[in-house]
Amino acid sequence: MKLLKAVALITVGIIWSGCSGDDGTAGADGPPGAKGDKGDKGEPGPKGEQGEKGEQGDPGASGIGAAGAGGDSGVSLPMGTLNATCMKPCHTFAGIVEQWKTSRHYATYVANLGGEEVESWTGAKACGNCHAADGPERREAGTVNYPGSDTGPVKLAFGQLNYKDSSNAFKEVVYSGTATVAIVGCGTCHDNSPEHDPHIKGVDYVKGAFPLRFPVGPDDYAITERSLTVGESTGSESAKKGPGNACIWCHKSRKDVTNYVLDVPNNNISSSTWGPHEGPQADVYVGAGKGVYEFAGKTYGNFGPHASLAKGCVSCHMPPIEEGGIGNHSFYPQLSGCNISGCHGSAPLTDFNHNNLQTNIKATLQALREKLNGLLLLSRDGTKPLSSSELTDDNYALDKALTASAATGLGGRPPVTGPVAGALYNYFVMSRGSGFGVHNPTYVKQVLYDSITQLGGTSPMPRP
């Protein structure tokens, strides 16, 4: 079968070839074929030769700010750190702002943000006079309120807070601003008006360009509230302390002790906050005749070396730091301030308990505390006397007055005469503002001795 099919195919092929004619005319070209797929990418060619190096460009312009006359070369900062001269001395790593953030001024601000005390500090009360950012500024400008009177303190521009109103009542000026946050910051002490604000002026700081807003000239003074005469509101002119005047504006008792502790059979101690405000360091420092309650027939004097410091508080609390010679704004007392002028001779201080002064003052405070507590005059909460544990701790600054009503509920206490009230007032001032004697050793010893003996007690220290 396969053989027959092969023969047939051969026969047809012979017939077909034998019948072919002449070639015909060529037909027209057909349409172009479709585009084929893209081929694979070829191998990269060899790298060309490097061109010739171009010419070096012109140097760039110098940075902003010229070097200050006599200035140092500054410090070496990590790569990428901005070291603009406009940031000195405030906004560098160890500058004024960072120092301030370690201070109690800053800590108090942070602790009370949104707290209950903020409104009391900055509302229409006396607290804002110091605690509000613009409190001292408003006092200096005279924009305060005088409850019950059209006139205010005799020397408001020098820091006085107390005054006698038209009804002869003694009162304190009231904050008149609208601050909602209590903060003691740069503008509290320094004049930050557009004329002086370095952020607005946009120029490098030079010494004196951001002045204190208080009277701090060589002939200026600040006022402590103690008046010279009962019935008058004059305050006392402190010694001229230059930049230290700024501290006195706020760090004082706020009470005119002459008109506050009265020579009457019974001083009415109706509040646990009776007595001087916290932080009355100025009343101790300015001392004799200008500070706390002084007993009749006694003479008082200051510790000369401290009282004669030209810059007052600033001398020890704000000694210069290395960068720019600006005072340290942490405000903590610094041994370097005590030793910088060689005040303590060839043996500089190594701590503040010089010759056991602070140890002895604490013992004397303790003796006064025990006498006052025995007379039902001290408390921690205003309702009961100090407990045995409270009476033996060293948190003297936390002690408050026991109110008259609480004392009555405990069986009553003897009448609080002027001298007894004076001893209580002195205890509060010395426990809150004496630095355990450092601020005015002679005066502190005299006042504490007289206060203890006035109550029939014995002082651990003799009277100087």
For each residue, the residues with C-beta under 8 A, 3 or more apart:
1: 4 5
2: 5 6
3: 6 7
4: 1 7 8
5: 1 2 8 9
6: 2 3 9 10
7: 3 4 10 11
8: 4 5 11 12
9: 5 6 12 13
10: 6 7 13 14
11: 7 8 14 15
12: 8 9 15 16
13: 9 10 16 17
14: 10 11 17 18
15: 11 12 18 19
16: 12 13 19 20
17: 13 14 20
18: 14 15
19: 15 16
20: 16 17
21:
22:
23:
24:
25:
26:
27:
28:
29:
30:
31:
32:
33:
34:
35:
36:
37:
38:
39:
40:
41:
42:
43:
44:
45:
46:
47:
48:
49:
50:
51:
52:
53:
54:
55:
56:
57:
58:
59:
60:
61:
62:
63:
64: 84
65: 84 85 86 204
66:
67: 71
68: 71 85 204 206
69:
70:
71: 67 68 74
72:
73:
74: 71 83
75: 323
76:
77: 81 83
78: 81
79:
80:
81: 77 78
82: 87
83: 74 77 87
84: 64 65 87
85: 65 68 88 204
86: 65 198 202 203 204 205
87: 82 83 84 90 91 92 95
88: 85 91 92 95 204 205 323 324
89: 92 95 96 205 323 324 326
90: 87 95 96 97 186 198 205
91: 87 88 95 97
92: 87 88 89 95 98 323
93: 98
94: 98 99 321 323
95: 87 88 89 90 91 92 98 99 323
96: 89 90 99 100 326 329
97: 90 91 100 101
98: 92 93 94 95 101 102
99: 94 95 96 102 103 321 328 329 330
100: 96 97 103 105 106 185 186 329 330
101: 97 98 106
102: 98 99 106 330 332
103: 99 100 106 107 329 330 331 332
104: 107 108 331
105: 100 108 109 183 184 185 331
106: 100 101 102 103 109 110
107: 103 104 110 111
108: 104 105 111 112 182 184
109: 105 106 112 113 181 182 183 184 185
110: 106 107 113
111: 107 108 115
112: 108 109 115 117 118 121 182
113: 109 110 118 181
114: 118
115: 111 112 118
116: 119 120
117: 112 120 121 182
118: 112 113 114 115 121 122 180 181 182
119: 116 122 123
120: 116 117 123 125 127
121: 112 117 118 125 127 128 131 132 182
122: 118 119 127 128 131 132 175 177 179 180 181 182
123: 119 120 127 128 175
124: 145 174 175 176
125: 120 121 128 174 175
126: 129 161 172 173 174 175 254
127: 120 121 122 123 130 131 132 175 182
128: 121 122 123 125 131 132 135 174 175 177 179 182
129: 126 132 135 136 138 139 144 161 173 174 175
130: 127 135 136 184 249 250
131: 121 122 127 128 135 182 183 184
132: 121 122 127 128 129 135 175 177 179 182 183
133: 179 181 182 183 184 185 187 188
134: 137 138 177 179 187 188
135: 128 129 130 131 132 138 139 175 177 179 188
136: 129 130 139 140 188 189 213 214 249 250
137: 134 140 141 187 188 213
138: 129 134 135 141 143 144 175 176 177
139: 129 135 136 142 144 156 159 161 173 249
140: 136 137 157 213 214
141: 137 138
142: 139 152 156 157
143: 138 176 177
144: 129 138 139 152 156 173 174 175 176
145: 124 173 174 175 176
146: 149 150 151 152 163 165 171 173 174
147: 165 171 174
148: 165 166 167 169 171
149: 146 152 163 164 165 166 171
150: 146 166
151: 146 163
152: 142 144 146 149 156 163 173
153: 156 160 161 162 163 173 223 233 235
154: 160 163 233 234 235
155: 158 159 160 223 234 235
156: 139 142 144 152 153 159 160 173
157: 140 142 215
158: 155 215 220 221 222 223 237
159: 139 155 156 214 222 223 245 248 249
160: 153 154 155 156 163 223 225 235
161: 126 129 139 153 172 173 225 254
162: 153 170 171 172 225 227 233 235 254 255 256 259
163: 146 149 151 152 153 154 160 170 171 172 173 233
164: 149 168 169 170 171 232 233
165: 146 147 148 149 168 169 170 171
166: 148 149 150
167: 148
168: 164 165 231
169: 148 164 165
170: 162 163 164 165 233 256 259 260
171: 146 147 148 149 162 163 164 165
172: 126 161 162 163 254
173: 126 129 139 144 145 146 152 153 156 161 163
174: 124 125 126 128 129 144 145 146 147
175: 122 123 124 125 126 127 128 129 132 135 138 144 145
176: 124 138 143 144 145
177: 122 128 132 134 135 138 143
178:
179: 122 128 132 133 134 135 182
180: 118 122
181: 109 113 118 122 133
182: 108 109 112 117 118 121 122 127 128 131 132 133 179
183: 105 109 131 132 133 188
184: 105 108 109 130 131 133 188 189 250
185: 100 105 109 133 188
186: 90 100 189 190 192 210
187: 133 134 137 190 192
188: 133 134 135 136 137 183 184 185
189: 136 184 186 212 213 214 246
190: 186 187 196 210 211 212 213
191: 195 196 210 211 212 213
192: 186 187 196 197 210
193: 196 197
194: 197 200 201
195: 191
196: 190 191 192 193 201 209 210 211
197: 192 193 194 200 201 210
198: 86 90 201 202 203 205 209 210
199: 202
200: 194 197
201: 194 196 197 198 209
202: 86 198 199
203: 86 198 209
204: 65 68 85 86 88
205: 86 88 89 90 198 209 210
206: 68 209
207: 324 325
208: 211
209: 196 198 201 203 205 206
210: 186 190 191 192 196 197 198 205
211: 190 191 196 208
212: 189 190 191 216 243 246
213: 136 137 140 189 190 191
214: 136 140 159 189 220 222 245 246 249
215: 157 158 220 221 222 245
216: 212 220 242 243 245 246
217: 220 242
218: 240 242
219: 240
220: 158 214 215 216 217 240 242 245
221: 158 215 237 238 239 240 241 245
222: 158 159 214 215 238 241 245 246 248 249 282
223: 153 155 158 159 160 235 236 237 238 248
224: 235 236 238 248 252 253 282 283 286 290 291
225: 160 161 162 235 236 252 253 254 255 256 257
226: 235 236 256 257 258 283 290 291 292
227: 162 230 232 233 234 235 236 256 258 259
228: 232 234 236 258
229: 232 234 258
230: 227 258 259 263
231: 168 259
232: 164 227 228 229
233: 153 154 162 163 164 170 227 256 259
234: 154 155 227 228 229
235: 153 154 155 160 162 223 224 225 226 227 256
236: 223 224 225 226 227 228 286 289 290
237: 158 221 223 290
238: 221 222 223 224 241 245 248 282 286 290
239: 221 286 307 312
240: 218 219 220 221 245
241: 221 222 238 244 245 248 309 310 311 312 313 314
242: 216 217 218 220 245 310 311 312 314
243: 212 216 246 311 312 314 318 327
244: 241 247 248 309 311 312 313 314 315
245: 159 214 215 216 220 221 222 238 240 241 242 248 249 312
246: 189 212 214 216 222 243 249
247: 244 250 251 281 282 312 313 314 317
248: 159 222 223 224 238 241 244 245 251 252 282 286 312 313
249: 130 136 139 159 214 222 245 246 252
250: 130 136 184 247 279
251: 247 248 279 280 281 282 313 433
252: 224 225 248 249 277 280 281 282 283
253: 224 225 257 276 277 280 283 292 429 433
254: 126 161 162 172 225 276 277 280
255: 162 225 260 275 276 277
256: 162 170 225 226 227 233 235 259 260
257: 225 226 253 260 261 276 292 293 422 425
258: 226 227 228 229 230 261
259: 162 170 227 230 231 233 256 262
260: 170 255 256 257 425
261: 257 258 267 293 418 421 422 425
262: 259 267 418 421
263: 230 417 418
264: 267 417 418
265: 415 417
266: 415 416 417
267: 261 262 264 416 417 418 420 421
268: 404
269: 274 377 401 402 403 404 416 421 424
270: 274 403 404 405
271: 274 382 401 403
272: 379 381 382 383 400 401 402 403
273: 400 401
274: 269 270 271 401 403
275: 255 401 424 425 428 429
276: 253 254 255 257 280 283 292 425 428 429 432 433
277: 252 253 254 255 280
278: 397 432
279: 250 251 432 433
280: 251 252 253 254 276 277 283 284 429 432 433
281: 247 251 252 284 285 313 433 434 435 439
282: 222 224 238 247 248 251 252 285 286 291 313 433
283: 224 226 252 253 276 280 286 290 291 292 429 433
284: 280 281 287 291 292 429 430 433 434 435 439 440 443 444
285: 281 282 291 306 307 312 313 439 440
286: 224 236 238 239 248 282 283 290 291 307
287: 284 290 291 300 301 302 303 307 440 443
288: 291 294 300 301 302 443
289: 236 294 300
290: 224 226 236 237 238 283 286 287
291: 224 226 282 283 284 285 286 287 288 429 443
292: 226 253 257 276 283 284 425 426 429 430 447
293: 257 261 421 422 423 425 426 447
294: 288 289 298 300 447 450
295: 298 419 422 450 451 454
296:
297:
298: 294 295 446 450
299:
300: 287 288 289 294 443 446 447
301: 287 288 442 443 446
302: 287 288 306 307 440 442 443
303: 287 306 307 440 441 442 443
304: 307 308 442
305: 308 309 343
306: 285 302 303 309 439 440 441
307: 239 285 286 287 302 303 304 440
308: 304 305
309: 241 244 305 306 312 315 316
310: 241 242 315
311: 241 242 243 244 314 315
312: 239 241 242 243 244 245 247 248 285 309 315
313: 241 244 247 248 251 281 282 285 316 317 318
314: 241 242 243 244 247 311 317 318 327
315: 244 309 310 311 312 318 319 337
316: 309 313 319 333 334 337 338
317: 247 313 314 328 331 332 333 334 337
318: 243 313 314 315 327 328 329 331 337
319: 315 316 327 328 334 336 337 340
320: 325 326 327 328
321: 94 99 324 325 326 327 328
322:
323: 75 88 89 92 94 95 326
324: 88 89 207 321
325: 207 320 321
326: 89 96 320 321 323 329
327: 243 314 318 319 320 321
328: 99 317 318 319 320 321 331 332 334
329: 96 99 100 103 318 326
330: 99 100 102 103
331: 103 104 105 317 318 328
332: 102 103 317 328
333: 316 317 337 338 352 435 438
334: 316 317 319 328 337 338
335: 338 339 348 349 350 351 352
336: 319 339 340
337: 315 316 317 318 319 333 334 340
338: 316 333 334 335 343 344 348 349
339: 335 336 342 343 344 348 349
340: 319 336 337
341:
342: 339 345 348
343: 305 338 339
344: 338 339 347 348 349 354
345: 342
346:
347: 344
348: 335 338 339 342 344
349: 335 338 339 344 352 354
350: 335
351: 335 354
352: 333 335 349 358 435 438
353: 356 357 358 359
354: 344 349 351 357
355:
356: 353 359 360
357: 353 354 360 361 436 437 438 441
358: 352 353 361 362 435 436 437 438
359: 353 356 362 363
360: 356 357 363 364 437 460 461
361: 357 358 364 365 430 434 436 437 444 445 448 461
362: 358 359 365 366 394 396 436
363: 359 360 366 367 460 461
364: 360 361 367 368 445 448 449 452 459 460 461
365: 361 362 368 369 396 427 430 431 436 448
366: 362 363 369 370
367: 363 364 370 371 452 457 458 459 460
368: 364 365 371 372 423 426 427 448 451 452 455 457
369: 365 366 372 373 378 386 391 396 399 427 431
370: 366 367 373 374 391 457
371: 367 368 374 375 423 452 455 456 457
372: 368 369 375 377 378 423 424 427 455
373: 369 370 376 377 378 385 386 391
374: 370 371
375: 371 372 413 414 420 455
376: 373 385 402 407 410 412 413
377: 269 372 373 401 402 407 413 416 420 424
378: 369 372 373 385 386 399 400 401 402 424 427
379: 272 382 383 384 385 386 399 400 401 402 403 406
380: 386 387 390 398 399 400
381: 272 384 400
382: 271 272 379 400 401 402 403 406
383: 272 379 402 403 406
384: 379 381 387 402 406 410
385: 373 376 378 379 402 410
386: 369 373 378 379 380 390 391 399
387: 380 384 390 391
388: 391 392
389: 392 393
390: 380 386 387 393 395 399
391: 369 370 373 386 387 388
392: 388 389
393: 389 390
394: 362
395: 390 398 399
396: 362 365 369 399 431 432
397: 278 431 432
398: 380 395
399: 369 378 379 380 386 390 395 396 427 428 431
400: 272 273 378 379 380 381 382
401: 269 271 272 273 274 275 377 378 379 382 424 428
402: 269 272 376 377 378 379 382 383 384 385 406 407
403: 269 270 271 272 274 379 382 383 406 407
404: 268 269 270 407 408
405: 270 408 409
406: 379 382 383 384 402 403 409 410
407: 376 377 402 403 404 410 412 413
408: 404 405 411 412
409: 405 406
410: 376 384 385 406 407 413
411: 408
412: 376 407 408
413: 375 376 377 407 410 416
414: 375 420
415: 265 266 420
416: 266 267 269 377 413 420 421 424
417: 263 264 265 266 267 420 421
418: 261 262 263 264 267 421 422
419: 295 422 423 454
420: 267 375 377 414 415 416 417 423 424 454 455
421: 261 262 267 269 293 416 417 418 424 425
422: 257 261 293 295 418 419 425 426 451 454
423: 293 368 371 372 419 420 426 427 451 452 454 455
424: 269 275 372 377 378 401 416 420 421 427 428
425: 257 260 261 275 276 292 293 421 422 428 429
426: 292 293 368 422 423 429 430 447 448 451
427: 365 368 369 372 378 399 423 424 430 431 451
428: 275 276 399 401 424 425 431 432
429: 253 275 276 280 283 284 291 292 425 426 432 433 434
430: 284 292 361 365 426 427 433 434 444 447 448
431: 365 369 396 397 399 427 428 434
432: 276 278 279 280 396 397 428 429
433: 251 253 276 279 280 281 282 283 284 429 430 439
434: 281 284 361 429 430 431 437 438 439 440 444
435: 281 284 333 352 358 438 439
436: 357 358 361 362 365
437: 357 358 360 361 434 440 441 444 445
438: 333 352 357 358 434 435 441
439: 281 284 285 306 433 434 435 444
440: 284 285 287 302 303 306 307 434 437 443 444
441: 303 306 357 437 438 444 445
442: 301 302 303 304 445 446 464
443: 284 287 288 291 300 301 302 303 440 446 447
444: 284 361 430 434 437 439 440 441 447 448
445: 361 364 437 441 442 448 449 461 463 464
446: 298 300 301 442 443 449 450 463 464
447: 292 293 294 300 426 430 443 444 450 451
448: 361 364 365 368 426 430 444 445 451 452 459 461
449: 364 445 446 452 453 459 461 462 463
450: 294 295 298 446 447 453 454 463
451: 295 368 422 423 426 427 447 448 454 455
452: 364 367 368 371 423 448 449 455 457 458 459
453: 449 450 456 457 458 459
454: 295 419 420 422 423 450 451
455: 368 371 372 375 420 423 451 452
456: 371 453
457: 367 368 370 371 452 453
458: 367 452 453
459: 364 367 448 449 452 453 462 463
460: 360 363 364 367
461: 360 361 363 364 445 448 449
462: 449 459
463: 445 446 449 450 459
464: 442 445 446
